[in-house]
């Protein structure tokens, strides 16, 4: 039965050809090959043994039979309508559809792509001249549109066969031939509905989509990016879904490929358009385009687009832009509670704590979801270090523990940690010392519970536990937990190095503290060294090494200058980092001015003040520096005016409150009530301020209240013995 079909193949081959060209399914009774073991281009036969069994377990070996291929080709070509390449293309497609990949590849490799390329190019080029067909100068193309479509499809299928066998680079080069032919022949793009009747458009779409994937498999990142850009910039008449898929895959590759590749050549579009400067910016642009298409209902909603965009904008530091994307989503796209929480996280990350807190309060209201544990944790985190919101932080952390039950030990430990931090912050607002000590004891207890639950292996808990011990001046315990925190983080967290150096400075171990800072500088990138160098300068000042401190400050200012020139043009993407760097630079100029004032180098101090003014026009700390300089010159009235200006800008500026009291006391006993008011105001804001306690003691002594004066001097002496060069928190 099988032999009779092979002896007279012409009729069935022509029928198969007709079906394949039309895209119809071949009926079972019309199939020339009854199963995959009797294909046109392959033949099952047994190896050397007559029984037909090769090796163990009866494994059958298939080998190519070029005789069948030639017989099928000749049958197709004798019909008079197919040439050699067309016959091979048709046979290869049939083998591919039957799953005979090796046979299909063998057939396709017989097609001379270099020979058919000019014919396809000629057809494509002349396809633009069809309106002029009646003119005498017009010559019809050498092949038809059906032949062009068949040959292009054969090239695409050959690329897919090569992909199956792991010949990825060769597969990519083969697929690229299709796009090269079309792009060179039709540089302005394809006409609408071009080649729809022979699936030519479908072939081009598949080739444009496949080529980047093949270059990925070949590990050629440069070619991946070029092929993606080619697919998106040339007019291939891709449908909306295919274009969106390519844009998404391109954005994903740009985000996670692991390095900066070639930048886009968009100089022709610079005018007023946004031009991405790196892979991340280009990925963000693509993902925003996809979100806009979703809003316009051009493509279906894909939540992964927003997930990738969230990652991209987070790592780039522009969380405000991410919040805008969340806000622009159409109602119903995302659950409202999820939107509230995501927006709150965005604004919290962008240092807009109050905006984030208000969103969380809406989410946690009785009308929404008052037991939403992630939102409760976020709200507690926002409140825990804000004195004005610390009471709310205690409430939210308590609600987390109540709603968790025994569901998650890790979240419960985090809730205890946040409760401890909130109680510590809340204790600073206590009216009486007894209330303050009670809150501090509760804070320490909550943090110790959290550390026990995490078996002393949670860096966040250990950091806050060390910080709380340090603020309560239990420095040995603070040092122990700070070292453990630093070990867990493997020295990668700057906060750990700083806390350890400040604890050592509070123990008056200045040389050890400076060594810690130097070790941290060796492990830290240059852009992150600012706060470390500032701490080092203050340690040098504490040791009386003023010239060394000046050199350290100059080194720090040089780094900030280079950083500003390097990243200054990135106005949007690095806005948050830029603002932090500018604030740090202002404070550095003021620190340096204080050093010059202590050396009576008034001109140098004035230069520093002019530099800080150029960065920020209004600053309470600059007014305080000016007042300190005037006070050093003996100009007390002018100094008092400068301190008052500082308090007008920031009523809670503790150094200005103390300096105002000190200068006022010089004007006589009639000013003592105001002096006491300023000093008590400073202590309400900072109970551990040594200068405030000392000056209050002097005031009590001059007013004859010896017992109160002694208590103030004792507090000042105790605090001075354990005072760090910078605040612990």
N, C-alpha and C positions, 0 to 999 in steps of 0.2 A: 504493500500500500504506500509506504513511505517512498519506495523507489520510483513508482509511477509518477509521483508528484515532482520528483527531481528531474525525471526524463522530459517532462513537458511543462517547463516552468513559465513559458512566455505569457500565457493567458493570465495565470494567477499573479505574476509579477506586475503586469499592467494594471490589474485590478487593485493590487496593493498600492501601486504608485498613485492611482487615482484617489484612493481612500486617504493615503498619507498627505497628498497635496491638498486635498480638501479639508483635512483635519478630522475626518470621520473615523469612527472606531471600526477596525476590521472584524468582520464576523468570524466566529470560531471555525465554521466550515470552509471559509475562504482563506484561512491562514495557510500559507505555503509550508510553514514549519510547525508541526504538531506540538513540539515542546522545545524548551531551551537547549536540549541536547542534540537537536537536528536543525541548527541555525543555518542561514545562508552562507555564513563565512566560517563556520566551525563544524567539526564533525567529531563525534565520540568514537574513539577506537581504543582497543585494548593494547597494552604494551606487549612486550616480547612473548608472553605466554599465550597459548591458544585458547585458554579458558577465559581470557578477558579480564583476569584479576591481576592488578598491579599492586605489589606491596601487601601490607596487612589489612585486615578488615574489609577487603573488597573495594578499596579506594579506586575510583574511576578517574583516569587522567584525560583531560581535554586538550587537544592541540589544534592549532590553526590549519585549515586545509585551503590553500590558495586556489586549488582547482574549483571548489564551489564558488569562491568569490568571482573568479574569471567567468565561470558559466553564467552566474547571475548577471554580471556586468554585460556580457555579450547579448544575453536575452533582452535586457533593457535597452541596449543601444541599437539592436536590430529593429526596434520599433520605429526608429527614425525620428524620434522626438527628444531623445536624451543623448548628450555627449558623455565622454568619459567622466568628467568631474561631477556632472549632474547625477549620473548613475551611482557613483560612489557616495555622493551626499545622501541620496535617497536610501541606499542600502545601509549606510552607517546610521541614519536616523532610525531605521527599522530595528537594527541590532541593539541600539541604545534603548529603544522603547521596550524591547524584549528582555532587557537586563543583561545582555551579553556585552559587558563593558570592554573586555579585552578584544573581542572581535570587532566591536564598533571602532575602537581606537586603531586597530590594524587597517580597517577600511578607510578611515579618515586620513591616516598618514599617507595614503596613496594619492590624495588630492594635492596638486601642486598649487599651493596658496599664492605663490609669487606669480603664477601664470594667470590665475583668475582675478587677481587684484586689479589690473588695468581695465578689465571688462566691467567689473563692478563700479570702479571709479567713473568710467565712461557713462554707465547707466545713471549713476547718481548725479553726475554733473549735468547730463542732458535732461534729467527730470525737471530741472528748473526752466527748460526751454519749451515745455509742452504747449504753452499758449501760442507759440510761433510755428506750430507743426506744419501749417499750410504753406509756409514760406519755402522757396526753392532751395535756400541755403541750409535748411534743416536736414540732418541725416539721422535716422533712427538709431538708438543704441544697439550694440551688438548682441545684447541679451535682454530678456524680458524681465519684468518686475518679479515674476514668480521664480525665475532662475536666480536672480539676485538674492531674493529672500531665502531660497533653499540653500545657496552656498554660504550665506552669512550664518544661517542656522547651523550648518555643518561645522563651521569654524568654532562657534560657541559650544557645540556639543563635544568637539574635540578637546576644548579647554576643560570641560567638565570631566571628561574621561581621564585626562592627565591629572586632574585634581584628585580623582579617586585613587590613582596609583602613587600619590605623594610627590609628583613632579611639579611642585607648586610654581616655581619661577618660570618654567617652560609653559605651564598653564596660563600664567598671567600674561606672558609675552604673546601667546596665541590669542587670548581674549582682547588684548590691546590692539591687535590688528584690525578688529572690527571697528573700534572707535576711531582709529587713525584714518581708515578709509572714508568713513562718513564725515569726519570733521574736515579732512582735506578737500573733499568734494563739495561739501555743503558748509562752508565756514560761517554762514549767517544762520545756520540751524535748519531743521527739517520743516517742510511745509506741514500744515495741519492735516491729520488723518492720512499721512503718507505711509503707504505700504500696509494699510490695515487689512486688505483682502488676502495678503499672503503672509501675515504675521511678521512682516519686516520690522514694524514698530515695536512689537513685543520682544523680538530678538535684541534690538538695540537697548531697550529698557533693562532686559536681563543682563546684558553685557556691562552696561554702566553700573549696575548694582553689584555685579559679581566681581569686577576687577579689583576694587579695594580689598575685598575679602581674600582674594588670592594673594595679593601683595602682603597682607597680614600673615598668611600662612608661610609665605616665603621669607618672613622677617626682614622686610624692606620698608621701614617706617617712612622714609622720604617719599617713596613711590606711592605708599598708602595715601599720604596727604595730597599729593599731586592728583591722584586718581579721584579722590573725593571732590576736590575743588573742580576738577574737569567735569565730573558728573553734574555738579550743581551750577556751574557757570555757562556751560554750552547748552544750546537749545536742543535737547533730545526729545522734547514733547512728552516728558514723563508725567504720569498722572499724579494727583496730589498726594495720595498715600505712599507711592514709591519715593517721591521727593522727600516727604516727611521722614520716611524710614532712613534714607541716606543721610539726611541732616542730623538725625538723632544718633546714628552710628558714628558719624564723623565727630560729633561733639563728644561722644563717649571716648573715642580714640584720643582726641586732643587732651581730654582731662586725665586719662589714666595711662597714656603711652610711656610715661616715665621720664620725659625730657623734652626740652624745647627743640622742635624741628624747624623747618623753613617757615619764614613768615609770609603772609599773603602779600602779593604785589597789587596793592590797591591804590597806587599813587594817582590813578586817573579819577578816583572817587573821593579825593581828600576834601575838596571844597568845604562843605559844612557837615559832612557825614562823619559818623563814628568809624574810625579805622582801628581795628584791634592790633595791639602791639606784641601779643604773645599768644601761646596756645590757649591759656585759660580765658582770655578776653574773647578770642574767636569762638570758643565753645559756648561762652555765655551769650554771645550774639545769636548763635544758631538756636540755642534753647529758648531764648526770648522770642525768636521768630516763630518757633513751634508753638509756644504758648499763645501767641497772638492768633495763629491759625486756628487753634482750638477755640478761642473766644469768638472767632468769626464763623465757627461751625464748618470750616473747610476740611478739618480732619477730626477723627474721633478722639475723645479724651484719653490720655495716656498718663497715669499718675507717675510713672518713672521719669517723665520729662521734668516734673517739678522736683523730684528727688535729686536728680543730677544737677539741676540748676541751684538747688539749696546747697549742695556740696560746693559747687563752683564759686558761688557768691560768698560762702562762708570762708573758704580758704583765701579768697581775695580780699577779705576784710570789709566788704560792702554789704552789711546786713540790712541797712536801710533800704537799699534797692531790692533786696529779697523780700522785705516786708511789703514793698509796693507791688511786687508780683503776686503775693498772696492776696492783697486787697483787690487787685484787678480781676481775680477769678470770678466767673459768673456764679450767681447764687445756685446752689444745688450741686455744683461741681465737687465741692469738698464739704464734709460734715461741718456744721457751724462750730461745734465745740473744738474740733480739730483745728479749724482756722484760728479761733481765739488763742489756743495754746501755741500754735506755730508763730503767729504774729507776736505774741508776748516774748517768745524766745528770740525772735529777730530783734525786737526793740531792746531787749535786755542785753543781747550781744553787742548792740550799737551804743551802749551806755545811756539809753533812754529809759532809765529804771521806772520812772513814774508812769510813763505811757504803758510800759509792760505790766506794771502793777495794776493799773486801772482795767486793762483787758482781762487779767486774771481774776480780778474781783467780779467782773461780769460773768465769767465762766463759772466761778465758785458760788454764785448767788443761788438762792433757793429755786429760782425759776429755771436754772440751767443744770449744773451738776456739782453740788456742794461736796461730793465725795470723790472728786476727780483727783486721784493721788498724784500723778505727775504735775498737775497744776498746783496742788498744795505744796509740793516740794519746791517748785520753781518760785512760788510766791514767798515761801519761807527763806529761800536763798536770796531773793531780792531784798527782803526786809532785815535779814540777820545782821548786816553790818551797817545799817542805816539807823542812827539814833532815833530819828523821828518815826521810824516804822518798826523798831525793835519789838515793841509790845505785840504788834500784829504778827511778827515773825514767830514769837513764842506760841501764839494761838494757832497758826497754821501748822507748825511742827507738831504740836500736840494733837491736832486733828489727823495728821498723817498716821501717828501711832494708833489712834483710836480706830481708824478705818482699815488699817492693815491687818490687825489681828495677828495671826501666825502665818500669813501668806508668804512673806518674803523677809528673810533675816537681813539681807543686804539693805533693803529699803528702810527697814526699821533702824538699823545702825546709822544710816544716813540721816534719818529723822532725828535721832538722838544727837548726832553731831550738830545739825542745824539748830536744834533746840538749845544746845550748849552755847553756841556762838551768839544766838539771839539773847539769851539770858545775860551773857557777858556784856554785850552792847547795852542792854537795858539797865544793867547795874550802874552804868555811868550817869544815868539820869535820876538815880535814887536821891531822895531828899536827905536822909540820915545815913550815917556811917553803918549803923546796924542793918539797915535795909540793903545797902550796897554789899556788905559782907555776905548777907544771906543769898542774894542773887548770884554772887561770885561762887559761893559754895555749890549752889544748884547747877551752875554752868559747868564747874569742874566735875561734878558727879555725872552729869549727862555725857560729857566727853569721855570720861573713864568707862562708862557703860558701853559707849560706842566702840572704844578701843578693845574692850574685852570681847564684844560680839564679833569683831573682825579679827581677833587673835593677833592684834598689833601688826596687821599686815595691810592696812588701808592708809596710804600716804596722806590723803586729805584729813582723816581723823587725827593722825599723828601730828600733822602740821598745826591744826587748831589747838590740840592738847598742849603742844609745846608753847604755842603763842599765849595760851591762857596762863600756864605756869609762869611764863616770863612776865606777863603783865601784873601778876600777883607777887612778883619778885621772889618766886621760888626757883632760883636760877639753876640749881643743880639738876632738878627734875626737868626743867625746860631744856637744858643742854643735852640731857640723855635722849629725850624724844626728838630733838632737832637732828641729832646725829643719826638716829634710827630712820627718820624721814629721809635724810640725804642718802643713806645707804639703799633704801628701797627704790629711790628714784635714780640710783646709779650716778648721782652727781649731775643729772641733766636739768634740774629745776633750779632756776636762779633764786626763787623765793627761799629755798632751803639754805643756800649759801649765805644769803643776806641775813636770815634769821639767826643762823649760827654765829655769824660775825657780830651781830648786834648783841647777842647774849654774852659772848666773850668780852665785848666792850663794856657791858654792864658789870662784868666781873673785874674790870680794869686790866684785862689781859690784851692790851692794845696790839702788841707785836703778833700774838697768835691770831688775833682777829684780822690783822693786815695780811698775814700769810694765807688765811682762808680766802680772802678776797682775791689775792694773787692766783691762788689755785683755781678759783672760779673763772678768772679772766683767761687762764690758759685753756679752759674747756668751753669757752663761749665765743660765738661768732662776733665779729666786730660791731655789727649793728645792735647787739643786745648788751653791750658793755657799759652803756651810759650810767645806769643806776649803780652798777658795781664800782665804777670809777668815782662816782660821787661819794659813796660810802668810804672808799679808800682815802679820799681827800679829807673827809671829816675825822677819820682815824688819825691821819697825820697831824691835823690841827690839834686833836686831843693830846698828842705827844709833843706839841710845841714845834713841829717841823713845818713851819709856815712856808718857807721857800719850796719845799717838796709838794706841799698842798697846792701851791699856785701852779706848779708844773703839771700836776695831775689834772687840775681844772682846765688848763690850756689844752692838754691832750684830749680831754672830753669834748671841749668846744670844737676842736678840729674835726673830730669824728662826726659830730652833729652837723657841721658845715658841709662835709663831704656827703653825708646822708641826705641833706636837704637838696643839694645839687643833683644827686643821683636820682632821687624819687620825686623831686619837686614838680615835674611836669605831669605826674599821674594824679591829677586833681581829684578825680572821683574814686578810683579804685583804692587809693591808700589814704583816704581822708582821715579816718580814725587814727591811724598810726602817725600821720603827719601832725595832727592836733596834739597828740601826746608828746611828740618830739619837740614841738614849739613850746609847750608848757615846761618841759624839762629844761630847755635852753634858757628860758626866762629865769628859772630858779637857780641855774648854774651861775648866770651873771650876777645874781643877787648874793649867792654864797661867796663868790670871788670878791665882790664889793665889800662884804663884811671883813674878809681877810685884810684887804687894803686899808679899811678903816682902823682895824686893830693895830696896823703898822703906821697909822697917820699919813698914808699916801692918798691924800684927798683927790688929787687929779686922776689917779688910776681908778679910784672908786667912782668918780663922776663919769669916766669913760664907760665903765661897766653899766652904769645906770642908763646912759644914753643908748647903749646897745639893747638893753632889755626893753626900753621904751619904743624902739624901732620895731620890735616884734609884737608887743602888746601895749597899747596906749594907756589903759587903765589897769592898775594892779595894786592891791592892798599891800602886798609884800614889798613892792618898790617904794611905796610911800613910807613904809617902816624903815627901809634902808636909808632913805633920805633923812628921816627923823633921827636915826641913830648917828648919822654923819654930822648932822647939825648939833646934836647933843654932845658929840665928841669935841666939836669946836667951841662949845660953851654957849651956843645960841639956843637957849632953852625955849623961848617963846616961839621961834620959828620951828623948833623941833616939835613942840606941842601941836602946832598947826598941822604938821605933816602926819603926826600920829592920829589926829582927829580925822584927817582926810582918809587915812587907811580904814578907820572904823566906819566912815560913811560908805566906803566901798564894800566893806565886809564887817558887819557888827560883831561877828564871832571870831575875829582874828585875834587869837590869844596873845601873841607877842606885842601887838599894838595896845591891847588892854593893859598889860603889865607896864609897858613903857610910858603910857599916858599917866598911870598912877605914880610912877617914879618921878616924872618931870613935875607933875602937879604938886607933889609933896615938897618940892623945893620952894614953892610960892607961899609957904606958911601954913599954920595950923588951921586956918579957915577952910583950907581945901581938903582936910582930913576925911570928912564924910564922903566926898567924891572919890578920894583915893581908895577908901575901904570898899566902896561900891564897885570900882573897876577891878580890884583884886579879887573880890568875891565872885564877880562875874567870870573872871578868868578861871578860877578854881571850879566853878560849876561846869565849865566846858572841859577842863583838864585837871582832874584831881591829883595827878602825879607831876604837876609842874613845879619843879624845885624853886625857880625864881619867884613864883607867886607866893609860895609858902614863906620864903625868906623875907620878902618885902612886907608881907602881912605881919610877920613877927616883929620887924623893925617898927612898923606903925603901932602895934600893940605896946611895944616897949616905950616908945615916945609918948604914948597916951597914958602910961603908968599901969597897964594891965600885964603884969609880969608873968602870971601863970599862963595866960593865953599866949603871950610871946614865947614862953618856953616850949609850949606844945607845938607852935608853928616852927620854931627852930629845930626841934627834935624831928618833926616830919620832914623838913627840908634836908636835914643831915642824913636821915635814913634814905630818902629818895636819891640824894646825890651819890651815896655810896653804891647804889645799884642803877644809876642812870645810864642808858645806852647813848651812843653818839647820835643815833636816830631813833625815832619811835619804833617799838617792836612791830606794831601793826601798820 
